[in-house]
Amino acid sequence: MLTIKKLSKTFYPGTEEENKVFQEFSLDFQENQCTAILGPNGCGKSTLFNLISGKIIQDQGDISLEDFSLSKLNEEDRAKYIGKVNQDPSKGVSPSLTVLENMFIARHKGEKFSLKSLVKKNDIEEIKEELRSLNLNLENKLNTPVKYLSGGQRQSLSLLMATLVQPKVLLLDEHTAALDPKTSRLVMEKTSELIESSSMMTLMITHNLRNAVDFADRVIMLDKGKVIFDLDTKKLSERDLEELYYKNLEKNYNAA
């Protein structure tokens, strides 16, 4: 279980730009469950992910994983437990390196290494097999620099790399938003397959309500640093979620 307890975070405190994003915010995430996180821009979605990953540090409160406090770890050390796929298909990979080199780096995440010491012929067949799981022919493009791959190929590769070492938590930060609808659906299907095969806890920021209903077990709406609703997607249709989402969005906007 990932537990967030009484989390507080304020940006630019004591200035005219002061922004209290979270105040004593608490929430739990379960193992073997995919949770979609919805909400308007500025509601706290990305800040929440950055707090979990250690990119930024909370002012108060605690974030723990299986009763172990992550708050004591820096971003690099948390990366041993947390995988992340960003919205930009190039951020989760090294574009100037080849597919093979990227895969070796992902396989040795958290270790000190040099590419020369990593690239071993005995591992190449295993990497090819891992790439075959994507059904994108990347196993036949081992020596191709990643910058020459399509956006969908890069994002799928980034997803595979983020899950290779089987992290406890996978953070998907609008990871299909930069893709066209067809490629987005393909990447979501690959995402679902990888999540199911590894049974990892997954948190997914998305604005795509259809993806939230089709691929997540649970859907949460945030606004102004608070949980607006927290529902089981088995009880929701896309239309139900759309009506609920925009109804709450309008209500909170009018109350502002």
C-alpha positions in Angstrom: 0.0 0.0 0.0 1.1 3.5 -0.8 0.0 5.8 2.1 -0.1 9.6 2.0 -0.7 11.1 5.4 -1.4 14.7 6.3 0.6 16.0 3.3 1.1 19.8 3.0 2.8 21.7 0.3 2.9 25.4 -0.3 4.8 27.1 -3.1 6.2 30.7 -2.7 5.1 31.0 0.9 4.9 34.5 2.3 4.7 36.1 -1.1 2.0 37.5 -3.4 2.4 34.3 -5.4 1.8 32.0 -2.4 0.0 28.8 -3.6 -1.2 26.3 -1.0 -1.6 23.1 -3.1 -2.1 20.6 -0.4 -3.1 21.0 3.3 -3.1 17.9 5.4 -4.0 15.8 2.4 -4.4 12.0 3.0 -5.0 9.2 0.6 -4.2 5.5 0.2 -3.5 3.5 -3.0 -3.8 -0.3 -3.1 -1.5 -3.0 -4.5 -2.5 -4.6 -7.9 -4.7 -1.6 -8.7 -4.7 1.0 -11.4 -6.0 4.4 -10.2 -6.9 7.2 -12.7 -6.5 10.7 -11.3 -8.5 13.4 -13.0 -8.9 17.1 -12.4 -8.5 20.5 -14.0 -5.1 22.2 -14.6 -3.7 23.4 -11.3 -5.7 21.0 -9.1 -2.5 19.2 -7.7 -2.2 16.1 -10.0 1.4 16.7 -11.1 2.4 18.1 -7.8 1.2 14.9 -6.1 3.3 12.8 -8.5 6.3 15.0 -7.9 5.9 14.6 -4.2 5.6 10.8 -4.5 8.7 10.5 -6.7 10.7 12.9 -4.6 11.2 15.5 -7.3 9.9 18.0 -4.8 9.6 17.6 -1.0 6.5 18.2 1.1 6.5 20.8 3.9 4.7 18.4 6.3 3.3 14.9 6.4 4.6 11.6 5.2 4.6 9.3 2.1 5.1 5.6 2.9 5.2 2.4 0.9 4.4 -0.8 2.7 5.0 1.0 6.1 8.4 2.3 4.9 8.7 6.1 4.8 9.8 7.3 1.3 10.1 10.8 2.8 13.6 9.9 4.0 14.8 9.1 0.5 15.9 11.4 -2.3 14.5 11.1 -5.9 17.3 8.9 -7.1 16.8 6.4 -4.2 13.1 6.4 -4.6 13.5 5.5 -8.3 14.4 1.9 -7.1 10.7 1.6 -6.0 9.0 4.0 -8.3 8.8 3.9 -12.1 7.5 6.9 -14.1 6.4 7.6 -17.7 6.1 11.3 -18.7 3.9 13.0 -21.2 6.8 13.8 -23.5 7.8 10.6 -25.3 11.5 11.7 -25.2 11.7 12.2 -21.4 11.7 8.6 -20.5 14.4 7.6 -22.9 17.9 8.9 -24.0 17.1 9.9 -27.7 20.8 10.0 -28.8 21.4 6.4 -27.6 20.2 3.3 -29.4 17.3 1.1 -28.5 19.8 -1.5 -27.2 21.7 1.0 -25.1 18.4 2.4 -23.6 17.3 -1.1 -22.6 20.7 -1.8 -20.9 20.4 1.4 -18.9 16.9 0.4 -17.8 18.0 -3.1 -16.9 20.7 -1.7 -14.6 18.7 1.1 -13.1 20.2 2.4 -9.8 23.6 0.8 -10.5 26.9 2.4 -11.4 27.9 1.4 -14.9 29.4 2.3 -18.2 27.8 1.3 -21.5 30.9 -0.7 -22.5 30.6 -2.8 -19.4 26.9 -3.2 -19.8 26.6 -4.4 -23.4 27.0 -8.1 -23.3 26.1 -10.5 -26.1 24.5 -12.9 -23.7 21.9 -10.4 -22.8 20.9 -9.3 -26.2 18.5 -12.2 -26.8 16.7 -11.5 -23.5 16.3 -7.9 -24.5 15.0 -8.9 -27.9 12.4 -11.0 -26.2 11.4 -8.1 -23.9 11.0 -5.9 -26.9 8.9 -8.5 -28.7 6.2 -8.1 -26.0 5.5 -4.6 -27.5 4.8 -6.0 -31.0 6.3 -2.9 -32.6 9.3 -4.6 -34.3 11.8 -2.9 -32.0 13.7 -6.1 -31.5 14.9 -5.6 -35.1 15.9 -2.0 -34.4 18.4 -2.5 -31.6 21.0 -0.2 -33.2 18.6 2.5 -34.2 19.0 5.8 -32.2 15.7 6.3 -30.3 15.3 9.8 -31.7 14.4 8.2 -35.0 11.5 6.2 -33.6 7.9 7.4 -33.8 6.3 9.0 -30.8 4.3 5.8 -30.1 7.4 3.6 -30.3 9.3 5.9 -28.0 6.5 6.0 -25.5 6.0 2.3 -25.6 9.8 1.8 -25.1 9.7 4.3 -22.2 6.9 2.3 -20.6 8.7 -1.0 -21.0 11.9 0.5 -19.6 10.0 2.0 -16.6 8.6 -1.5 -15.7 11.7 -3.7 -16.4 12.9 -3.8 -12.8 9.3 -4.2 -11.6 8.9 -1.1 -9.4 6.4 -1.2 -6.6 4.7 1.9 -8.0 4.2 3.0 -11.6 3.4 6.7 -12.2 1.9 7.6 -15.6 1.8 11.3 -16.0 -0.5 11.9 -19.0 1.7 9.5 -20.9 -0.6 9.4 -24.0 -1.5 13.1 -24.2 1.1 13.9 -26.8 0.0 11.1 -29.1 -2.6 10.9 -31.8 -5.9 9.0 -30.8 -4.9 5.8 -32.6 -1.4 5.7 -31.2 -2.7 6.7 -27.8 -5.1 3.7 -27.7 -2.3 1.4 -28.8 0.0 2.7 -26.0 -2.8 2.3 -23.4 -3.4 -1.3 -24.5 0.4 -2.0 -24.1 0.2 -0.2 -20.7 -2.7 -2.4 -19.6 -0.8 -5.6 -20.7 2.3 -4.6 -18.8 0.4 -3.7 -15.6 -1.5 -6.9 -15.7 1.6 -9.1 -16.2 3.5 -7.4 -13.4 0.5 -6.7 -11.0 2.1 -3.4 -10.0 0.3 -0.5 -8.3 -0.3 2.2 -10.9 -1.3 5.8 -10.7 -2.4 7.4 -14.0 -3.0 11.1 -14.5 -5.3 11.5 -17.5 -7.8 13.9 -19.1 -9.1 11.0 -21.2 -12.3 9.9 -19.4 -12.7 6.9 -21.7 -9.2 5.6 -20.8 -10.0 6.1 -17.1 -13.1 3.9 -17.4 -11.6 1.3 -19.7 -8.2 0.8 -18.1 -8.4 1.9 -14.4 -9.9 0.1 -11.4 -10.5 3.3 -9.5 -11.0 6.9 -10.5 -10.3 9.9 -8.3 -11.0 13.6 -9.1 -8.9 16.3 -7.5 -9.6 20.0 -7.3 -7.8 22.6 -5.2 -5.8 19.9 -3.5 -8.8 17.9 -2.3 -10.5 14.7 -3.4 -13.8 15.5 -5.0 -14.9 11.9 -5.7 -13.3 8.5 -5.4 -15.1 5.7 -7.3 -14.9 2.1 -8.5 -14.9 2.2 -12.3 -16.8 -1.1 -12.4 -19.8 0.9 -11.5 -19.3 3.7 -14.1 -19.8 4.2 -17.8 -17.9 6.8 -19.7 -21.0 8.9 -19.9 -21.6 8.6 -16.1 -18.0 9.7 -15.4 -18.3 12.6 -17.9 -21.5 13.9 -16.3 -20.1 13.6 -12.8 -16.8 15.2 -13.7 -18.2 18.2 -15.4 -20.9 18.7 -12.8 -18.3 18.9 -10.1 -16.0 21.0 -12.2 -18.8 23.6 -12.7 -19.8 23.5 -9.1 -16.3 24.1 -7.8 -15.8 26.8 -10.4 -18.9 28.7 -9.4 -17.9 28.3 -5.7 -14.5 29.9 -6.4 
